[in-house]
């Protein structure tokens, strides 16, 4: 799962990144309005943590940009501003939640999980498709009674496919999802092929049907 942190306080930003990385999230940082706009124009995120008070602009302008682009990224406002109007304006512009500073990182993680679960998986902790079951809390995958031992990146890929059933996901989008904003540093998509190949092999060995189809020259699609 990929998170964008829009926060100009370096110490807080690094605390959030360190904690979320330990929870198996892929984190990127934007420390001002311009960086935030550049990143959301180039990439998509499972959740955006958005401070309202940032240099060269404000968080509400970022929300307006997301709304104008009809983006579906989850957004949690994190701000020291406790004014009711700011909270209402943010939620009306499309934010999914609001968390006032200071906050516990464990609570932030719970809020992130809740937003992603609600937006992508119909508010469920368990995703099922026929013989396949994914438990998002324990991060386990089973096919029938067979456990499927996936790596973190393979698990993230599976959730990405399940959250985008019947949609073609390009190789570039998969590279960004796996590696964030350093994806364009790679000369090719061999690492994407390797992760997808391993995911398909493990699912097949456990007895799962072949839902994951290759769309040649484009990417992959999880067919239902």
N, C-alpha and C positions, 0 to 999 in steps of 0.2 A: 504494500500500500504506500502511495506517494503523498507526502505532505509538503505544502509550501508554508513557511513561517515568515510572515511579514511583521518584522519587529526591529526597532532601531536601538534597543538596549542590548549591547553586546553580551553582557553577562547572563541576562535572562534568556537571550536567544540560544546561547551555547548550552545553558542548563536544559532547555527544552529539547534541543537537538540530541544531547547526550542521553536524556531519558527516553525519548521516543525511539532513538536508534537501538537502545537496549530492548525495546518492545517490538523490534523487527520492522519498524517503519523506515522508509527511505525519505530523508529530509533534505529540503533545499531552503535557502535563506534569501530573503530580499530585505534590505535594511532601509529602503526608502521607497517613495511612490513610483519613481521612474523604473527602478529595478522590478518592483511588483508588476507594473504594467507590461514590461518586456517579457517577464516570465509567463504571465498568464496568456500573453499573445502567442507564445511559442509552445507551451506545454499545457497538458491537462493534469489535474490533481484529484485525488480521492477526497482530500479535505484541505482547506486553506485556513490557517490561523492568522487572523487579521487584527493588528493593532489599529485603533482609530487615529492616533496621533503619531504620524510619521513625517519625516522631512520631505519637502517639495510637494506636498499634497496632503490628503487625508484618506483614511480607510473608507469613508463613505463614497469617495470618488472611485476607489477601486471596485466597490460593490456596484456602482453605477455602470462601470465598464463591463463587468461580468454580466449584468442584467442586459445591457445593450447587445452583447454578443450571444445572448441566450445560452449561457454556459450552465452546466448542471453540477459543477464542482460544489461539494459541501463547504460551507463557510461557518467558522466559529469566530465571533468577535472577542478579542481579548484586550481589555483596555482598563486603564485606571479611571477613566471618565465614568462616573456613576450616574450622570444625568439621565432621567427617564426619557427625555426626548431623543438622546443619542441611541438608546437601546431600541426605542420604537422605530426610529428612522432606519436603523440598520436592519431590523427584522422585516420592515416593509420593503426594503430594497433587495431582500432575498437571502439575508443571513439565516442560518439554521439554528443558531444558538448564540448565547452571550455569556461570557465569563469574566467577572471583574477581577482585576489585580488587587492584592496578591492572591494567588490560588495554589492549591496543592497539585503537583504534577500528576499524581494518581487520579485526581478528579478530571484533569484535562484529558488524560488518556481515555477515561470512561466516556467523556463527552464526544471525543473523536470517534470512538467505536460506535456509539449510539447514532451519530450522524451518518456514518458510512453504512451501518446496518439498515437504517431507515430509508436511505436514498437508493441503495443498490439491491437490498435483499428483503424488501417488504417487511422490515422490522423484525426479522426472525434471526435467532442465533444459529439455526441449523438450515443448511441449504441441501435440498434433496432433488435428485433426478433419477427416477427409476431405481437402479441398483446402487447408485452413487450417493453417499452422504458426506457432507462437509460440516464439521462442528467448528464454528468460528471462534468460540471461547477457548476451547482446548486446542484449537488448530490441528485437528486430526481429520484424516480422510479414510473412509472405509468403502469398500465395494462388497455388498452383501455382508458377510462376516469377516472379510479379509481386510486387515489394516494396510494402508498404503503409505510407506515411509517417504515423505516428500521433503526436500530441502526447503528453506525459507523462500527462495526465489521461485521454485516450482509451485509451492502453495500459493504465493502471490499471483502467479500466472493463472492458476486454476480459478481463483476468485475473480480475476479480471475477465476470463472467458465466461464464467457463470453469470457475472453481472452484465454481460453484453451478449446474451444468447441471440443467435441468428444474425449478428452483426459482424461484418468483416473488420478485423483489427489489423492494421498495416504493420509491416515489419518495423517501420520507424516508430510507431506508437508503442510497440512492444519493447523496443530498445530504450525508449524514454522511460517507460514504466519500470524497467529493470535497473536502469543506470542513472536516471534523472538527467540533469542538464549537462552531463559529461558524455552523453550518448553520441554526440556528433564528433567526438574525438576518436571514435573507432573507425577503422577503414572499411569494415564490412559488418554484416549481421551474423557472423558465424556463432557468436555467443548466444544469440537469440535462437538460432536453429538448434544448438546443443541443448538448451533448457527445454525447448518444446519437444524435442526428440525424447529426452529423458522422461518428461512428464507423460507423454503418450505411451512410452514403453512400460512405465510403472503401472499405469492405469490398466493397460491391456493385460499385463501379467497377473493382475489381481482379478481379472474377469470382467472389466468394464467394457461396454460397447464403445465403438469408435465414433464419438461425438465430435472430436476435434478434426476438422477438415483443413487441408492445405488449399489455399486459393492461389494458384501459381502466378507468380509475378506480382502478387499484391500482399498477401499475408495469410491469416488464418481465421476460421470461423467455427464457433461452437454451435453445431446444428441440433435443434430439438425437433 
